[in-house]
Amino acid sequence: MADSNEITLLIKEAQKGNTESFGKLVMSYEKFIYNTAFRMFSNQEDAKDIAQEALIKAYKNIDKFDFNSSFSTWLYRITVNTCIDELRRRKGKETYSTDSDDEETGLSIQIADTAGSAEEAIMEKETVLEVRNAINMLAEEHKAVIILRDIQDLSYEEVAETLDINIGTVKSRLARARKKLKDIIVAQREQNENIYRQNIRKGGERL
């Protein structure tokens, strides 16, 4: 990560149209941008497209950066807004495909490396997918705050700056998002349990 003086210099050079300086400037943030997009859309192709779109927007608007916030916050805000705009555009017609190759994308929810049984490993994997599917069902504002705070591990202050809301709103929105996430997961488990019982019952009837 470049120091603040180097970042300032790169920003000023980028504002003059220097594409090489812009490339150096965003290099440290590309993984975060991609990770955020991946969490918002749950598949690699969309994440790549959205990350690219966010970087293009940042380049086109770099002259508007006024140094009143950190560059990272400004860039994250563009990324989140790009994601939300695309989610709203797709509303009612989107289809989510959840990529399972967490190791390749570097986006796994950390699972302890223990010597547990294969069954335990499967249960851990199912939990990760369960959380991902539930996050996909959240409203855009809840999805954004969960991803930035609980998955990307930004501070409350950084989330507030990124979403352009106050810290109190971040905390209340996060509390609602977590409750909604829990409710969705509980409902999904109950539905799966009911389906399982129905299948068992049907199997017994055929016997």
N, C-alpha and C positions, 0 to 999 in steps of 0.2 A: 504494500500500500504506500503510495507516494505521500510525502509530508504536505502540510497545509500550504506552504509557499509554492511547492511544485504544482499542486492541484490548482491553485489560483492562476499560476502562469499558464498551465495547460488550458484552463477555461478561457482565459483572455485570448490565447492563440486560436482556440477553436471558434471563438466569437468572431474572429477575423476571417474564418473560412478554412482554417488549417485542419484538414481531415485526419492527418497523422496525429496531431495533438488530441483530437477528439477520440481517436482510437485508443491512445494511451490512457486517456482520462477514464473511459468506461471499462477498460480491461478488468479492473478490480471488482466491478459490480456485475459483470455479465452472468456469473453463476447465480447470484441472488435474484436477478431479474428472471432468468430462466426458471429457477426453482419456484418463484412466486407464480409465474404463469402456469407452470405444471400443476401446482396445487389448485389453482383456480379452475383448470380445465381437465386435469387428470389424464392427459395423453401427450405424448412427446411431440407429435406433429403440430398440434395447436400451440403447445408451449413454444416451440421454435418460431412459429409464425408471429405469435403475439410478442415474444421477446424482440424479434426483429422489428416489428412495427413500433414498439416502444422506443427502441434505439433510434429509429428514423425520426420519430416525433421529437425526441430529445435533441438530435442534431439540427433539425429544422428550427427549433425554438431556443437553441443555446444562447442566442443573442438577447433573449428575454430574461435569462438568469441574472438576478440582481445582487447576489451574495448576501441576501438577508436571511437565508437558511443555508444549511450545509448542502453541498452538491448531491450527496447520497440521498438525502431526504427529497430533494427536488426530483431526482431520477426515479426514486421509488414511487413517488406520487404519480408521475407520468405512467409508470408501469401498472399500478393498481387501477388508475382511471381507464387505461386502455383495456385492461381485463374486464372491468365492470361495463364499459361501453359495449364490448363485444358480447358479453353475457346477456345484456339487455336486448341487443339486436337479435340474438338467437332465441330469446325467451319463447317458450311454447313449441319450438321446433328443434331444440338441441337434443343430441344423443351423446351421452358420455361413454367413452371407452376407457376403462381403467387399465393402464399398463401395469404389468406385474413385475417387471424387471427393475426393482428398486436399486440394485447394486450398480447397474449401468448408468442410471440417471443421477445417482448420488442423492436420492431424495427419500431414503427409507426412514421411517420412524424407528429410532434406535431400538434394537432388540438385543438383549444381553447375550453374549457368546458363552453359553453354558453347556454342560455335557448332558442336557436333558434328553428325554426320549423324542423319537420322531413325532409322536402324537402331540407332545408339548409344542414342538416347532410348528406343526400344522395349526394348532390353536392360536399361536402368536401371529401367524400369517393371516389367519381369518380375522383376527382382531384389527390388524392394520387395514385390510380391505374393507372391513365393516366401518371403520372410522372414515376412510376415504369416501365411501358411498354416502355416508351420512353428511359429510361436509358438502358434497355435491348438491344436496337437497336444501341447503341453507339459502336464505336470501343473500343477495350480493353483499350488503353491508355487514352482515354477520359472518359471511364467509371470509371477507377481507380482514376483519379484525381477528378472527381465529387464526388465520394463516400467518399474519404478521406477528402477532404476539405469541401464540402457543407453538407454532411450527417454525417460523423464521427467527423467533426469539428476539425480536426488537423490544426495546424498553417501552413503557407506557408513553414516555415523552416522545420517542421516535415514532410510535404508532400515531399519536395525536398529530404530530407534524405531517406525517405522510398522508393521513386521511383528512387533514385540515379541520380537525375538531379538537375540543378541549379534553383534558385528561379525564375529567369526570364523565364525559360522554363515552370515552374509550372504555372505562371501567364498567359502566352500566350496560353498554352495548355488548361487552365481552361476557358479562354475567348472563345476559339474555341468550347470547349465542351458545354458551356452554350448556345452559339448561335445555335449549332447543336441540342441541346435538345429542345430549343424553336421552331426551324424549324420543328422538328419531331412532336411536340405536335400540332402546327398550322396545319400541313398537315393532321394529324389524325382527328382533329376536322372538317376540310373541307371535308374530306372523309366521316365522319359520317353524316355530314349535307347533303351531296349529296345523300347518301343512304336513309336518312330520307325523303328527298323530293321525291325521286323516289318511295318509298313505298306509300307515300301520293298520288302521281299521279296515281299509279297503283290501289290504293283503289278507287279513284274517277272514273277511267275508268270502273271498275267492276260495279259501281252503274249505 
